Structures are given as structure tokens and as C-alpha cells.
Amino acid sequence: MTDPSPEQVTTADSPRSPQRTPTLLEQLGGIGGLVASVIPVVVFVAVNPFAGLVPAIWAALGVAIALGVWRLIRREPVQPAISGIFGVGLCAFIAYRTGEARGFFLYGIWYSLIAGLALLVSVVVRRPLVGVLWSVLNGSGFAWRTNRRARFGFDVATAVWAVFLLARFVVQRYLYDLQQTEWLGVARLAMGLPLTALAALVTIWAIRRAVRVAG
């Protein structure tokens, strides 16, 4: 009698574990991706006062590419690495075209305004974007939209992201008009990771609330 092939063996001792769905934070690049996103900004702000605009641009681009390659070597998600390089490249291009270091922050300033307004509108029309994105990324469906308690959590999380983004726009636009490039960098960092971390905690609470209420 021949031994069964590996494909034929299905015992309780060797079950096939289902693949775990990546969390929202993991799909966005994880903590490492968030930290890596601010390093090119630090490099740009540090190099510009001493070496000038063009060297600062190349330094920020070089660091962004190096971080992207490092993530690829470590076999971490590719999309955040590509997005990071593209984002720094776009900011560098705007700074080069405007001929001003403060132009490096112009894209982020207007992105904060547009994204913040879009988030607020999504709450008004009862399609909170935090819930929509969660459903799309995890393929969990949109049953939460008919549950008022579950939708409330996503409304709160979406509103928090909106307030933080609009606050970034107000502060950084004010500093941009004052031509305070160094303080723009400080504001970008101070209103980046800390506010993102807080908004992420609210988002996790909203997701867990939705799952618990739906269950």
C-alpha cells in the first residue's frame, strides 16, 4: 500500500490556516512607512539653509529613493515605497518650478484642504470615507451603512481626520504666506505623525465598534 500524497493528507494535526487579512495600517505601509514618509522632509529642511534649494531637493529625493529600495530589499509592501518616492518627487518638482524652498510644501498644503473637505462632505452625505475605505480594502461589504451605531463610529473617525487635515491647511498655509520655510517643516512634522497616530487610534476604535455591533 502506497503512502498518500501530501495533497491527500488533511488531518486535524495539519490544518490549513486561513490567510490573515492585513490591517489598515499594514496596507498603508505600517509604522515604518509612516516614519519613512517624514525623513525626506527632515533632510530637505536641514539641507536647504546651508546648501540651497537644488542640493536640498536632490538630498530629499535621494533619501526617498534609498528608503524605497530598502523597503523592497526587506520585501515590505511595494505600494507605500512607490507612493513615497512619487510624493517627494512631486514636492521637489513644485519647489524647483517655483524657485522657492517653501514650494516643497505646497502640494501637502492643498492636499490637506481638498482631502479634509472631501471627508467632511462624506459625513454629511452619510458615506463616511473611513468606513468606505475600510470596506474596500478588506472586502467586508457595506452592511454597516444601515446600522446607525456602526456608522456613528465611522462618522467620528472621518470627522477627526477631516479636522486634523483642515488644521494642517490653516497652520501651514499661514506659515507659507509668511515665507517661513523652516517653520513649515516643523509644522509638517509636528502635525504629521502625532496627529496621524491619534487619528489612527480613533479609526481602530471605529472599526472595532463596527465589527462588534455588526456581529
VOKOL-357438 format. One record per residue (C-alpha): residue in one letter; x, y, z. Coordinates in steps of 0.2 Angstrom, whole numbers, plus 5000, padded with zeros to 4 digits. Layout:
REM residues N
aXYZ
...
This chain:
REM residues 215
m500050005000
t500750174995
d500850325006
p499650465002
s500250614993
p500450775003
e498950844994
q497950705000
v498350725018
t497050835028
t497150795046
a496750895061
d498550905066
s499050995050
p497551115046
r497751245033
s497751415042
p496751545033
q497751695026
r497651845038
t496952005031
p498252145033
t497652285044
l497352455038
l498952515045
e499952375037
q499152415020
l499752595022
g501552545025
g501452515044
i502452625056
g503952605046
g503052685031
l502452825042
v504152865049
a504952845032
s503752975025
v504453115036
i506353085034
p506453165017
v505653325024
v506853325038
v508353315026
f507553445014
v507353575029
a509053535036
v510053545019
n509153705012
p509853835024
f511653785021
a511753715004
g510253794994
l508753744986
v509453624972
p510553524984
a509153514996
i507953444983
w509253314977
a509553264995
a507753234999
l507553134983
g509053034986
v508452985004
a506652944997
i507352834984
a508552754996
l507152715008
g506152644994
v507552524989
w507752475007
r505952435009
l506052324993
i507552234999
r506652195015
r505152135005
e504052255013
p502452325004
v502952404987
q501552524985
p502052645000
a503852644994
i503252694977
s502052824983
g503352894995
i504552924980
f503252994969
g502653114983
v504353184987
g504753194968
l503153294966
c503553414980
a505353434974
f504753474956
i503553614963
a504953684973
y506053684958
r504753764947
t504353904959
g506153934963
e505753934982
a506053814996
r504353845003
g503653774987
f504153604993
f502653605005
l501353674993
y500653514987
g500453455005
i499553615010
w498253604996
y498053414998
s497653445016
l496253565011
i495453454997
a495553295007
g494853375023
l493353455013
a493053285005
l493053195022
l491853325029
v490653305014
s490753115015
v490053135033
v488653245028
v488053135014
r488152985026
r489652895017
p491052925029
l492652895019
v493552795033
g492152665033
v492152665014
l494052635013
w493952505026
s492652415017
v493552425000
l495252375007
n494552225017
g493152175006
s491952175021
g490452255012
f489452405017
a488252325029
w488752455042
r487952595032
t486252535038
n486752525056
r486652695064
r487852645079
a489152575067
r489052715055
f489252835070
g490952765074
f491552795056
d490752965056
v491853015071
a493452945064
t493153035047
a492753195056
v494353185066
w495353155050
a494553305042
v494853425057
f496653375058
l496953395039
l496053565039
a497053615054
r498653575044
f498053685030
v497653835041
v499353825050
q500453785035
r499653905023
y499854045036
l501754005038
y501853985019
d501154165016
l502454225029
q503854135019
q504354035035
t505153885027
e505953815042
w504453835052
l503453755038
g504553605040
v504253605059
a502353615057
r502453475044
l503253365056
a502353415072
m500653405063
g501153245054
l501553085064
p500753145081
l499053185073
t499153035061
a499452925076
l497952995086
a496852985071
a497352805068
l496852765086
v495152835083
t495052745066
i495452575075
w494152615088
a492852645074
i493252485065
r493152385081
r491552465086
a490852425068
v491352245069
r490652225087
v488952305083
a488852205066
g489252045075
